[in-house]
Amino acid sequence: MGPPPTAYKYQWSNQQYPWISTSAPMSSSASSVSSSVAVSSSIQTNASVATSSCSALPTFFPPTSTTPFPCGSEENKVQQSDSVEEISEATLDSIEVEVQSTASLDNTVDTKEAGTEGGDITKEPKPGMRFESEDELMNYYKHYGKQCDFPVMTQRSKREKDETVKYVTVGCARGGKARNRASNVSKPRPTSKTYYKARMNVMLKDGKLCVTSVLNTHNHVLSPKKSRFFRCNREVNESVRRVLDTNDEAGIRINKSFHALVTEAGGFENVPFGEKDCHNYIDKARHLCLGKGGAQALFEYFRMMQYKNDGFFSLMELDDNDRLKSVFWADARSRGAYNYFGDVVTFDTTYLTNRYGMPFAPFVGVNHHGQSILLGAGLISSEDTESFVWLFKAWLDCMDGKTPNTIITDQDRAMKNAIAIVFPSTRHRYCLWHVLRKVPEKLGSHGQYKCGLKSKLLSCVYDSLTIEEFENS
C-alpha cells in the first residue's frame, strides 16, 4: 500500500481560464479519482473491515501531510490504490465500510487557492477585457477577490426578458451605503458596509461581456486569513456533495462527514466551506426526498386519478438523481372553471408548507358568487426562478396555453422574473394584503402613524373608487 496522498496546489488551465497567468509550467499528474464510500452487508472479496458498536465514526480518508510539496515533485503526484483502506474505528450500526479508491482531493476539496505565493496569479481587471458568459466573469472576479482578500458580490444588473445579461456591476461585498433596518433605532445593528468603491462595470457588446470601467479603491483592512470565510468563497462542490449524500443515506451524521473531509484535506485551513454549509446543503437536498416510496406513491395516486377522470392533469419534475423536485396537478373541475373565471388569478406560496419543507403553491380564482376557486396547485422544492418557471409552464400546458389577463402575487423577485418569462403579456400586480402588512414596518416609527395616519391610509386604500379619488386622497 503506497503512502497517503498529500495536499497539493491546484493548477488552473489557461485554455479554460484565459485570465489566469501561470508563473511556472504545470507538471503532469495522475488522473484523480473521487473517493467514495460503499456500505456492504457482506464481506468484500478484496478486503473487509469488521466494526463493532461504538459512538465514533470511522475516518473514511487517511490523514494527509499538511506541508505541500512542490507541484513538480514526485511526492506530490497522486497515489492511487485499488485496495481497501483499513479502518480502525467502529461505526454505530456495526456496518462494513469499503473505500473503493484513494485519490487526490481535486474532486473533493481544493486544498490551495489561486493567487498564493508560488502559484497562479489572477490578472488585475482592466477595461477592454471580454468574457464569454456571466459565470466566467464571476469566476474571474471571485479569484481576483480571493487573491486581494476582499469579498465579491453582484451590486447591480439588468437583464432582458430571456434572462440575458444586458449590463452588470460586480464589486466588493462591503461596498454601498449602510442601511439601518432595525425596528429599534436606539439599538442599530452592526454593518460591514464601508462605502467600498472597488467595482467593475461590464456591458454586453457583440454577444460578449466587455469590461467598460474598473475602480480598484480600497478603504478597509484586507483580511488574508479570513478570505476563505467570505460567502462568495464558501462552495460545496459536486464531489463533496456526492460524499455528503452517500454518508447521509447511510445514516452518518453531518459533523462526522465534515471532519472526515477536513482530515482528507489536511486541516481546516484547506477546506473552502464550513460545517454549516454542509448542513445547509443536506437540508436542501432532503427537501427533495419524500421518504422511502413517497414519490412512487404519489405517482400511483395521480395515475389512479387519471384513470377515474380523463380531465385530471399532473406533471412531476425529477432532479439529476431521480428525486422528486416539483409536482403540479389540477382536476377537471379546476380546468373547466378556468375557462370562465380565468381573467384574474392569484398565486401565493406563503400559506402552507408540508412536512418536507416543500411550499404549497395554489392558483386561485374568483367565481361569479365571489367565492374562491382552486385552479390548480403544486409543490416545489425551492422558491427560485427556475422552479417557478417550471410550475408556470406546467399550469399553462394544463390550461391549453391560455394565459390570464392579470396575476396577483406577493413581492417576490423570483416570481416576478418567472412571470416575465412565462406570462410576458399578463399584468402583474402585488397582493394588497402583503403590501399593507409592511405598512407598520415602514411607517410604524412615524410620529403621526397612530394619530390618524393609519386610518387615513386604510380609508384611501379601501374607500377610493376611482384613480382620481385615490390620487387626491
Secondary structure by P-SEA (a helix, b strand, c coil): ccccccbbbbbbbccccccccccbbbbbbcbbbbbbbbbbccccccbbbbbccccccccccccccccccccccccccbbbbcbbbbbccccccbbbbbcccccccccccccccccccccbbbcccccccccccaaaaaaaaaaaaaaabbbbbbccccccccccccbbbbccccccccccccccccccccccccccccbbbbbbcccbbbbccccccccbbbbccccccccccccccaaaaaaaaaaaaacccaaaaaaaaaaaacccccccccaaaaaaaaaaaaaaccccaaaaaaaaaaaaaaaacccccbbbbbcccccccccccccaaaaaaaaccccbbbbbcccccccccbbbbbbbbcccccbbbbccccccccccaaaaaaaaaaaaaaaccccccbbbbcccaaaaaaaaaccccbbbbccaaaaaaaccccccccccccccaaaaaaaaacccccaaaaaac
